């Protein structure tokens, strides 16, 4: 079966873990195997182990982020070798856009990236849907390899820069261990309260910037934003001077707390049309909407800060679409 190599920055290790969960079905079915540097055992030479896999694994995932591009090792060594093998037909390179960055001008910028349209995973309202698209792309790549038998490549000359690093045989680690070392995380109420406060401030900035861009792109459309206090703001959209959408977003209140959305401009905190609450699984905190509007039938969506902001913005702008 094809082996999948993860080329990534350790700053994105949490996102890599989430992606590997989505690939679990492919591994259970024997469609792929996966490898990354956290699988290197004690006593094994790190560079030699990575070099062996980057020169032999059939599918290479470039987990692209600002940290990936800034990493000399990821960019200058792993990515360049991956692109050489891709050009030679020895491997399939799949750019996976984790976080927003200037990746289109990179050597892999002309490849078809995933998720759809190269939209960064952290900008999707539902990150699980984004990771699922990546998993489908990996499945398609593995299927393509199965249909096209690979001709054994000639051994490269030692002077060929693509040749593996010369190294003596490396003994297996004295004490074998599992690579499954991740433990469940717990979050205090203080951490959840801080996450909610950060989410509210992010949503406020998101709305203020979005209403400006909306007006710049659409003649006759103007947006207004007013921060009432630390826990409340008003947003309005005008079309040819007439208000066509108004909302209030506030934090806390008498009904369940959370971050709440209500149509119109209101000063009380006793009603809402929609709400986002802070939830957590065994790895991360996220936002969960009270209702299922605009979620495409997804059950129990886990929204990032940007996903929560986009969720509320979509409610506001819907009358104009």
ChimeraX attribute file (.defattr): number of C-alpha atoms within 10 A of each C-alpha:
attribute: neighborCount
match mode: 1-to-1
recipient: residues
	/A:1	12
	/A:2	19
	/A:3	18
	/A:4	24
	/A:5	24
	/A:6	21
	/A:7	26
	/A:8	28
	/A:9	21
	/A:10	14
	/A:11	12
	/A:12	17
	/A:13	13
	/A:14	12
	/A:15	18
	/A:16	19
	/A:17	13
	/A:18	14
	/A:19	20
	/A:20	17
	/A:21	14
	/A:22	19
	/A:23	22
	/A:24	15
	/A:25	14
	/A:26	17
	/A:27	16
	/A:28	10
	/A:29	9
	/A:30	11
	/A:31	17
	/A:32	21
	/A:33	18
	/A:34	18
	/A:35	18
	/A:36	16
	/A:37	16
	/A:38	12
	/A:39	13
	/A:40	16
	/A:41	18
	/A:42	13
	/A:43	12
	/A:44	14
	/A:45	13
	/A:46	13
	/A:47	10
	/A:48	17
	/A:49	17
	/A:50	17
	/A:51	16
	/A:52	13
	/A:53	19
	/A:54	26
	/A:55	19
	/A:56	17
	/A:57	21
	/A:58	25
	/A:59	26
	/A:60	28
	/A:61	20
	/A:62	25
	/A:63	25
	/A:64	25
	/A:65	22
	/A:66	16
	/A:67	18
	/A:68	24
	/A:69	20
	/A:70	12
	/A:71	15
	/A:72	12
	/A:73	15
	/A:74	20
	/A:75	22
	/A:76	12
	/A:77	13
	/A:78	20
	/A:79	26
	/A:80	15
	/A:81	18
	/A:82	28
	/A:83	18
	/A:84	15
	/A:85	21
	/A:86	18
	/A:87	12
	/A:88	11
	/A:89	14
	/A:90	20
	/A:91	24
	/A:92	23
	/A:93	27
	/A:94	22
	/A:95	24
	/A:96	27
	/A:97	25
	/A:98	26
	/A:99	20
	/A:100	15
	/A:101	14
	/A:102	12
	/A:103	18
	/A:104	12
	/A:105	8
	/A:106	12
	/A:107	12
	/A:108	19
	/A:109	13
	/A:110	11
	/A:111	12
	/A:112	15
	/A:113	22
	/A:114	24
	/A:115	23
	/A:116	15
	/A:117	9
	/A:118	18
	/A:119	17
	/A:120	21
	/A:121	25
	/A:122	19
	/A:123	19
	/A:124	20
	/A:125	22
	/A:126	22
	/A:127	21
	/A:128	19
	/A:129	17
	/A:130	23
	/A:131	25
	/A:132	16
	/A:133	18
	/A:134	25
	/A:135	22
	/A:136	16
	/A:137	19
	/A:138	24
	/A:139	17
	/A:140	12
	/A:141	18
	/A:142	21
	/A:143	14
	/A:144	12
	/A:145	17
	/A:146	13
	/A:147	8
	/A:148	8
	/A:149	8
	/A:150	12
	/A:151	8
	/A:152	7
	/A:153	9
	/A:154	6
	/A:155	8
	/A:156	11
	/A:157	10
	/A:158	11
	/A:159	7
	/A:160	9
	/A:161	10
	/A:162	13
	/A:163	14
	/A:164	17
	/A:165	13
	/A:166	8
	/A:167	8
	/A:168	7
	/A:169	7
	/A:170	11
	/A:171	9
	/A:172	11
	/A:173	12
	/A:174	10
	/A:175	8
	/A:176	9
	/A:177	12
	/A:178	7
	/A:179	10
	/A:180	8
	/A:181	8
	/A:182	8
	/A:183	8
	/A:184	9
	/A:185	11
	/A:186	13
	/A:187	14
	/A:188	8
	/A:189	9
	/A:190	9
	/A:191	12
	/A:192	17
	/A:193	13
	/A:194	12
	/A:195	18
	/A:196	25
	/A:197	18
	/A:198	13
	/A:199	23
	/A:200	26
	/A:201	16
	/A:202	16
	/A:203	24
	/A:204	23
	/A:205	13
	/A:206	16
	/A:207	23
	/A:208	19
	/A:209	13
	/A:210	16
	/A:211	20
	/A:212	15
	/A:213	13
	/A:214	15
	/A:215	17
	/A:216	13
	/A:217	9
	/A:218	10
	/A:219	10
	/A:220	12
	/A:221	19
	/A:222	20
	/A:223	22
	/A:224	16
	/A:225	20
	/A:226	13
	/A:227	14
	/A:228	12
	/A:229	8
	/A:230	11
	/A:231	16
	/A:232	21
	/A:233	23
	/A:234	23
	/A:235	23
	/A:236	21
	/A:237	23
	/A:238	16
	/A:239	16
	/A:240	11
	/A:241	10
	/A:242	11
	/A:243	14
	/A:244	15
	/A:245	19
	/A:246	19
	/A:247	22
	/A:248	22
	/A:249	26
	/A:250	27
	/A:251	21
	/A:252	16
	/A:253	16
	/A:254	10
	/A:255	12
	/A:256	11
	/A:257	16
	/A:258	23
	/A:259	26
	/A:260	26
	/A:261	21
	/A:262	21
	/A:263	18
	/A:264	14
	/A:265	14
	/A:266	16
	/A:267	12
	/A:268	9
	/A:269	17
	/A:270	11
	/A:271	14
	/A:272	16
	/A:273	12
	/A:274	19
	/A:275	23
	/A:276	25
	/A:277	17
	/A:278	19
	/A:279	16
	/A:280	15
	/A:281	12
	/A:282	10
	/A:283	15
	/A:284	13
	/A:285	20
	/A:286	22
	/A:287	27
	/A:288	21
	/A:289	22
	/A:290	14
	/A:291	12
	/A:292	14
	/A:293	14
	/A:294	11
	/A:295	14
	/A:296	7
	/A:297	9
	/A:298	13
	/A:299	8
	/A:300	13
	/A:301	19
	/A:302	24
	/A:303	26
	/A:304	21
	/A:305	24
	/A:306	18
	/A:307	22
	/A:308	28
	/A:309	22
	/A:310	20
	/A:311	21
	/A:312	23
	/A:313	19
	/A:314	14
	/A:315	18
	/A:316	22
	/A:317	16
	/A:318	9
	/A:319	9
	/A:320	9
	/A:321	5
